[in-house]
Amino acid sequence: MASKTYTIGSILSVLIILFAYLYKCNLDEQLKEHLDNVLRNLLKVEKKFKITPKTKVALGLGSCTDAFEDGLGLMKRSGIDPAAESKHHSFISSKEDLAETFAYFFQHGAAAERFVSDKSLFKTLVQESKVPDTRWAIGGNAPAMARRMAMEGLEVLLGSRLSTKQMKELGTDVKSVGKPLEDEDVHIILEYDKDAKWGTYTSPRANRFIVHSDESNPSLESLEDFAAAVKTFNPAALVIGGLQMMDNYPFKEGVRKERLLLLQKMLADSPMSVRNHFEMASFTDENLISDVLDHVLPFVDSIGTNEQELTNLYSILKYGNVTLVTPSYPRVATVLDQMRGIYNILSNTKEMEGQRKLTRLHIHTLAFQAILTTHKSSWKNTMAAAAKSSLTAYRYVCGTKEIDVAKSRILMDEGFSVSTKKNSRKVMFEANRPVSCWDENDYQICIAPVLVCTEVRQTAGGGDNVSAAGLAMQI
C-alpha cells in the first residue's frame, strides 16, 4: 500500500511539474505575441509620417570624447571602495567624494554628472579607463543629437569645438563650426546594470554616472562662432543643450552670467519662424538653474527632459527648490501632472521682445514617451514622434537597427490614469493601438510605451538620441 501511495505521489508530482511547464510556455508565447503586436503597431505609426529630408537644424553647444566604462570595474581599478554612506556632493574633490556621490545616485538608479576638481584623481580615472573593454566615442548633448538628426536625413550645423579626429568621426553629414581643439575633453561614463551591487548598494535600474574635468564646454567657447554661422544657415530649428557643464563649475565672478546673456541674445534674435528647443540635463546649482529660468527657458518653444529632470524643473518652478533624485519608474499620472504644471507656467510668460510661449514638451522615461504640443502650433506628427522616440530608445540602448522582442520587455501597466487627482479618467493600454493621444484645453498629449532593451549596450546619450528623433519627426 505504501508503495502504491508513493507511485501515485510521484505521478502527481510529475503532472504538476509538467502542468507548470506548459503553463509557463503558454504565458511566454502569449507575452511574445503581445510584444510582437505592440512592435508591429509602433512601426506602423512610425512609418505613417515621414521626416522631411534636408530640413535644416542647428545644434549647440559643446562636445567631448566619452569613455564608456564598466563603472564598478573602474572604481575597483582606481582603488575606490564602496562608500560607508551615500552622500551628495556638488563637485568631486577627492576619492571619498566620488565614492559617496556615486553611491548616492547608484542606489536610486539616477543619472548624474559631476565636475572633478581634483586633477590628479581625474587623470588616474582616465588612465585606468585605458583598457581593452572601454569604448571611446564622440560625446556631448549637441553631437549626439546632431548625429541622430543627420542619420534621420536632416541637414545639420553643429556649434562645438572639435578636434580633427572628432570631425572625422562625425563624418561629412554634419557641418561643424568652432575653433579646433588640440586636446579633446574626456568625459568618463560609469555605466552599471539593473540589480548591480556595489558594497551594500543595489541599483534599481541600468543607468550611468558621468565625471569630467572639462574647462572648455562650461565656458560655451563655441558660442560666438555658432551664433554667427546660424544667421546664414537659416535653420528650421535651433537646439541648445550642454548647459549642465556649467553646474558647480568654479567660474570667476560674473563670467557665467555673461556667457548666458550672450546665449540669451542668440535665442532672442532667432526669428520666430525658427523653433528653439532646449534639452535639459541634471542641474544641482540653484543659482545656475535660476539663470537658466531667466535667460534660456523664456526664449524657447520646446523642452526635452527625462523623468528626473522633469521633476527638478517642476520643483524649481513650483516651489523654488532642487530635487536631486526621483523614482526610477514614475507613474504616468505623476509625469502628466508635472507636464501640465510646467506648461501652464511657461506657456503664459512673455514679457519682453524675443520671448516665446512654450508649445512643446517631450518627456523620455525608461518605460514610456510623453509629448505635449499646443493646438495650432507649428509642431506636427505628435503621435508618430512618440512612436519614433520609443523605438529609438530600444535601437540606441541595444545598439541595433532591428528590434528583437526576445530582448525586450514592457514596463507600462495595462492602463494608466491621466492625473493623480481623485476619479481621474483611466486610459487602457491596447497593443493594437499602442500610442494613446487625447486633447486637453489648448494642447494634445501622446503617450507611447517603450520596448525596453534587456541587453544593454549603452545608456549615456540615450535621452539625446530619443529627443532628437522625436524632434526630427515634428519639425
Sequence and secondary structure as in RCSB ss.txt:
>XXXX:A:sequence
MASKTYTIGSILSVLIILFAYLYKCNLDEQLKEHLDNVLRNLLKVEKKFKITPKTKVALGLGSCTDAFEDGLGLM
KRSGIDPAAESKHHSFISSKEDLAETFAYFFQHGAAAERFVSDKSLFKTLVQESKVPDTRWAIGGNAPAMARRMA
MEGLEVLLGSRLSTKQMKELGTDVKSVGKPLEDEDVHIILEYDKDAKWGTYTSPRANRFIVHSDESNPSLESLED
FAAAVKTFNPAALVIGGLQMMDNYPFKEGVRKERLLLLQKMLADSPMSVRNHFEMASFTDENLISDVLDHVLPFV
DSIGTNEQELTNLYSILKYGNVTLVTPSYPRVATVLDQMRGIYNILSNTKEMEGQRKLTRLHIHTLAFQAILTTH
KSSWKNTMAAAAKSSLTAYRYVCGTKEIDVAKSRILMDEGFSVSTKKNSRKVMFEANRPVSCWDENDYQICIAPV
LVCTEVRQTAGGGDNVSAAGLAMQI
>XXXX:A:secstr
 HHHHHHHHHHHHHHHHHHHHHHHHHHHHHHHHHHHHHHHHHHHHHHHS   TT EEEEES  EEEEEEEHHHHH
HHTT    SS    SSB SHHHHHHHHHHHHTTT  EEEEB  HHHHHHHHHHT STT EEEEESHHHHHHHHHH
HTT EEEEE    HHHHHHH TTEEEES   SS  EEEEEEE TT EETTEE SS EEEEEE  SSGGGTTTHHH
HHHHHHHH  SEEEE  GGGGTT    TTHHHHHHHHHHHHHHHS TTSEEEEE      HHHHHHHHHHTGGG 
SEEEEEHHHHHHHHHHHHHS       SS  HHHHHHHHHHHHHHHTS   STT     EEEEE SSEEEEEEET
TSS   HHHHHHHHHHHHHHHHHT SS  GGGEEE S SEEES SSTT  EEE BTTB SEEEEETTEEEEEEE 
EEESS S  TTHHHHHHHHHHHHH 
